[in-house]
């Protein structure tokens, strides 16, 4: 009887590890910037698609795009940048790509006894992962000056999806160390 409980407990350890790993909120932040850019001359921003109208996009904001824009606006404003519709210094372009991914795990319910004819269970887990991309463009030169991307699992629930997107963008902008109208003493870097 004790051996059976021990085996169940022993089998639960990898399962719990997988569950904890799958619950991670964001990962893989990558940023890059143009080292020759004088960020101290930038004080205002707007969004690329609000200024540069294109025919290939719908005239309304997608929900996730809107969530990303709100988080980008909050991040930039926390660093002293001001939103303006008239002649902004920077333009932020946001995109989100969602991919369906698969994760396969195997488990032998008779761990330790497989040499005697045990079998393996194969579980395939399908989930969606979003890659959020943010480009910051020098509006006067139409040149990319900073770029960030982050991967985050998606959620079906709108409130949880909103939270995950905002958390991911905030984590990305921790690496945007340029404050409005100031020279930065450190640099953003790829990781």
N, C-alpha and C positions, 0 to 999 in steps of 0.2 A: 504494500500500500504506500509506504513512504517512497519507494523507488518510483512509482507512477507519478506522484506529486513532484518529485525532483525532476523527472523527465519533462513534465509539463512546464515547470518553472524554467528549466534549461532551454526549452524551445521558445519560450516567450521572450527571452533576452534579445535574440536577433530580430524578432518581429517588432519589439518596442524600439529598437535602434532604427529600423526602417521607417517606422511611423514618425519618430522624432526628426529624422533626416528629411522626410517628405514635407514636414511642417515648416521648414525654414522659409522665412518670408522673402528675402532677397539675396542675390548673390552675384558675383562676377561683375563688379563695377569697373568700367574702363573709361578713362578720360584722356584727352589729348588737346593740345592747344598750340597756337603759332607763337613761338618764343620771341619773334621779332615784333609782336604787336604791343603797342603802348596802351594797356587797358585803362590807364588813368584818364584818358580823354573820353571815356564812355560814361554817361550818366543816365541815359534814358533807353527804353526798350519798347518794342511792340512784337507782335507775332507775324511771321512771314506771310501766312495765308490771309491775314487781315489787311496787309498792305499790298502784297503782290497777288492779285486775283488770277486764278487759272481756271480754265474750262474743264479740266479733267477731274476736278473734285466736286462733290456736292456742295451746294450753297449753304448747308447747315453743318454744324459741328457734330461729329460722332461723339457718343457719350464718353468713351475712354479718352479720346483726344481732348475733350473739354476738361476731364479730370486731370490730365497731364498738364494742360495749360494753366489750370488753377494752381497746381503745385509748383510749376516753373515760376509763375508770377509771384507766389509767396516766397520762394527761394531768392529770386532776384531782388524783391523789395526788402527782404531781410538783410541784404547786402548793400542797401542804399540806392538801388536803381529805381527810377520812377517810370511808370507807364505813361506813354504819350502817343497820341494819334498823329501828331504833327512832327515830321522829320526826326524819327527816333535814331539814336546812335547805334543801337543793336537790334537785330531781328532774331527772334527765337523760332526755330522750325522744329516741330514735334512730330514724331511718328511712333506707331506701335505695330509690331509684327507678332502675331500669335501663331504658334506651331503646336500641333499635337505630337506628344512624345510618348514613348512606351518604355516601361521598365519591367524587366523580367526577374523574378526571384524564384529560387528553388528551395525546397525544404524537404528533408527526409524525416517523416514522422517516426521512423524507427532508427533514429540516430544511434550509431554504434553497432547496429545489427544489420546494416545494409549488405554485408558480405553473405548474409544468410537469406537472401531473397527479398529484401526490403524494396521500397519503391520511392521515387521522388515526386513531390507535387510541384508543378510549375505554375506560378501565378503571374499573369501579365496585367500590369496596371497601366491604363492610359490616362494621361493628364495633359492639360494645356499649359504652356509656358510662354510668357510674353517677354519680348525684348523691347524696351523703351529706349528710343533714341532722341537726343536733343542736340540740335546744332545751333550755335550762336554765331551770327554773321555780322560783320562790320557793314552797316547799312550804306555808308557813303561809298565804299569800295566794292561792295557785293562779294566779299571774301570771307570764307569760313575762318573764325578765330578761336573757337573752342567747340569741342564735341564730347558728348558723354553718352554712354549706353549702360544699361543694367538689365539683368534678367530677373524675372519674378514670376512665380507661379500665379495663375489666374484663379479667380473665384467665381462661383455662380451667383452668390448673394451680392446685390448691388452695394450694400454698405461695406461689406468685407472687400469687395473689388475696389471701391473708392479708397479705403484705408491702405490696401496693398500698393496701389498705384502711387498714392501720395507718399507713403513710406519709402518706396523705391526712388522716387524723384528726389526726395529730401536727402537720401543717402548719397545719390549721385552728386548733388550740389554741395555736399561737404567738401568735395574735391575741387569745386570752383572757388578758389581763394582770392578772387579779384573783387575788390569793393569799388563801388561807384566813385569815380573821380580820384582814386588813390592808386599809387603804384603798389604792386604786391611784392612782398619780401620773399615769399616762397612761391613755388610753382606747382601747378597741377601736373600730374604725371599718370602715365598708363600703368596699370597693375595687372 
